[in-house]
Amino acid sequence: MLIEMGASRRAVKARVIALACSGASGSQWRPLAGTLGSGRALLTPEHSGPGIAARLAGSSFTLAHEAARCIGLIDASDDSVHLVGHSYGGAIAFKIATCSPFARLVRSLTLIEPVLPTLLCENDADRRLHARFAQVARDVSEDIWNGSTFEAIDQFVEFWNGSGPQDPLPASARLRMVERADKLAFDFTAAFAEENVATAAASLRVPTLLVSGGLSPYLTQRIVQRLGAIIDCAEVQHLPAAGHMLPLTHASSINPAIARHIARADELAGVPLALDAALTAVAPAEG
């Protein structure tokens, strides 16, 4: 889906690519489109759909596979982009910003509770969080392969509700998850296959905003904490009353913060360009 906010694609130098969580669609970012305002284009590409196994030809599914279509969008324009990612979408955005040949075109990065579990393998306490999540992944995947789709979705949703209210999914969201349930197992596989996350995070040199919610599973809260300690000059925002689905439940708080982060990154990107122009203008006089 492409949402154009009052400007042609050509007029927008740094578009925003926003990536949703597992089982969701790009429509979760509609409120963000309004907050970004006129003159900004927002692209919300969908993740790989069901039936991915048939297209893999026996190879393991990775974040690189998932990132390919977003990388294609960046390659097609050769313009700078701002990346925003939530949960599994955050892991994809992180992959693009750190390990893509087009990482140089990423102007800013916003990660909302990215699912990067292998970051939590450095000490006993964090390894327990990793092991707990790995067990959830195995249980959900086993139910999917056994045809127990509703049980798999219930486990999946219960985990991500964290310590927040265990509200039932809206019927439309539940139907979408049922239709795409087999993809959840591949999402888990891709997240757990990602290695050297800490090293990749330390290499980031773009303005980075990290967001977490106090009612989310502690797994993703801890991932945000670890990334905040690793990424140079990262801004960390924690909403104590928010859960994992905070881009939807707390859009009025989160979206203005994302918009400000993007605007600041654009301003920073313009500084060296202005200096270069000034030096170019002065050079002939000095010669």
N, C-alpha and C positions, 0 to 999 in steps of 0.2 A: 504494500500500500504506500502511496506517495501523497503526502499532505502538503500542498503549496500554500504558504501564508503570505499572500500579497506581493509576490515577487516571482519573476521568471527564474527558471533554473540557472540561466546564464548569469543573471545579476547577483546570484548568491555565491560568495566566495567560499564560505565555510558552512556547508550543510550539516545537519544533525542526523545521525543514524542511531535509532533507538531500538534495542533488542529486548524482547519480552522474556518472561520466565517460561519454563517447561509447561506445555499444555495450554498456554495462553496464546493470544493473537496480537498482532500489532495494534489492534484497536485499544489496548490498554493505555496507549500513549496519547489518545485524543486530548485529554486535559492539558498535557504538556504542550501540544501544538498551539493552543490558545495562549498559554503563558509566554511562549517564545515570541509571539507577536509578529507583526507584519515585517516583511523583508527577510524572513528566515524559512528555509525549506526543511521539512522533517520527513525522513524516510523511515519506514517501519517494516523492514522485510520479514517475512515469515521464516520460521525454522524449517529444516527438512521435514517432509511429511511422512506419513505411514508408508510401509513398504520399502524402507531404506535397506533392509537386508538384501533384497533382490538386486539392488544397485551397487552393493559393496563388493560383490564377486569374491566373497570369502575373507576379505580384509577386515581388520578391526576398525570400528567407527571412532573417530577422534574429533577434538575441537577444530582441528585443521579442516576436516571435511565440512563441518558445520559453518566455519568461517568463510568458506569458499565463495558463497553467493554475495556476502557483504564485501569481500575483497574485490569481487567483480564489479560491484557498484562503484567502489573507489577508483578502480582501474579505468572504468569507462569515462570518468570525469577528469581525473588527474588533478583534482582540486583538494584542498585541505578539508578535513571533516572533524566534527566533534562526535565522539562515541559515547553513548549512554547505554548501560546494560543492567538488567535486573536479574538476580539469581543465576540461572543457567545462561541467560543472555549476557550477564556480567562476565561470566567465564569466557564467552565468545569474544566480547569486546576486549577483554584482557589479552586474549590470544592474538587478536589483530594488532593491538597496540604494542606488543612485545616481540612477536615472532613472525610478523607478516612482512613481505618485501615492500609493503606500502605503509609500514609503521611511521615512516618519516612524514606522511601526510596527515597523521593524527594530531590535531591542534589541542584537543583537551579530552579528558577521560573522566566519566562519571560511573562509578561502580556501586550499585545498591545490592548489598549482601551477595556478592558473587560466589558461586559454588566452585571453590578451588580446594577440595578437601585434602589433597596431598601436601598442601602447605603446612598441615598440622601433623607432621611426623617427626618433630624435632625433640619433643620431651614427653614424659609419661602422661601428663595431664591432657595434652593436646592429642596424643595418640589414642587415648580413650574416646575422645570425640570422633576421631577418624574411624575407629573401629565400630562405634555405635552407628554411624552413618552408613558404613559399609554393610552392616547387617540389615539396615532398612532397605538399602539398595538390593541386596540379595532377596529379601522377603518379597518386595514389590515385584521384582523381575520374575521370581519363581511363580507368583500368582498369575502374572501376565502370560507366561509360557504355558501354564496349566489351564488357561482359559477363565480364571477367576478374576475377571476384569474389575468388577465392582469392589471386591475385596482389596485388590491392588490400589485402586483409587482412594478407597477409604484410608488405607495405611499411609499413602502418600500425603493426603491432605492432613491427616492427624499429625504427622511429623512436622509439616511446615506451619501448622497452626501454633506450634511451640507452646508457650504458657498463656497464649491468648485464648479468647472464647472459641469453643469448638462449634462454630456455627456451620450449618450444612451449606454445601455449595448451591448456588443458584442453579436451576434446572438447565439453563443454557450452557453454563460453564461445565456442568457435569456431563452433558451430552457431548460437548467438544472433547473432554478428556477421555470419554469412552471411545470416541472415534479415533483418537490418536494414542491410545494406551500403549500400543506396542512400541511406540517411539520412546516412551519413558525409560525403558530398559537401555536403549542405546545412549540416551542422555547420561545416565549413570555411568555407562562404560566410558564415554568420552571424558567425563569429569575425573574419573579415577585413573585414566591413562595419562593425564597431564603431569609431566615431571618438571623438576627444576623451577618451580613456581617462584621461590624466594629469589633465585638468581635473576629470573626474568623481571620480577618486580623491582629489584635494585637497579635495573638498567633503565627504568622509565625516567624520561626527562621532560615530560609534558605535564601541564597543570592537571592534577588529579583530585577529584572529590570522591570521598568514601562515605557511604551512608549505611547505618544499621538501626534496627529497632529493638527496644528493650524486651518485647514480648516474643521475639523471634526465637527459633532454636539457637541454643548457645553456640552451636557449630558455626553458623554464619556470622554471629556477633564476634566470635573469636577470630575468624578469618579477616574481618574488617580491622580488628585491633592489630593483627600481625602485619597486614599490608600497610597500615598507617605507620607502623614502626620501621618499615623497610623502605617505602617509597619516599624519595627525597621531597620534602616540603608538601606532602599531601595534606589536604584539608579533610578532617574527619568530623562528621555530624552524626550524633546519636539521638534518636527520639525515644525516650523511655517508655512512652505509652503506645508505641507503634509495633505492629507485628511484621511478619515477612512480606506481606502484600502491601506494604506502605506506599508504593507508587499509586495505588488505587485508594487506599483508606486514608492516606495523609497527603494526597496530591496538593492540597492548598498550602502545605508547609514545604514539601519537597520540590515541587516544580519551580517556585520562585528561586530557590537556592540553586537549582540546576541552571536556570536562565542567567542568574548572576555569574555563576562559574564560567559559563560559555562566553558571556560578554567580556569578562575580565581576560579570558584567554585570547579573544580577538584583539583586545587592546594591547596585550603583551606582544602578540604576533605583529602588530603594526609598528612597534617601536623600532626594531632593526631596519624595517623597510624605510621608515622615515629618515633614519640616520644615513642609510645608504644613498638615498636620494640627495640629501644635503651634501654628502661628501662628493657625489658626482657633480653637483652644481658648482662646488668650490674648486674642483680639480683644474679646470681650464685656466682659471684666473691665476692659480699658483704656477702654472706652467709658463 
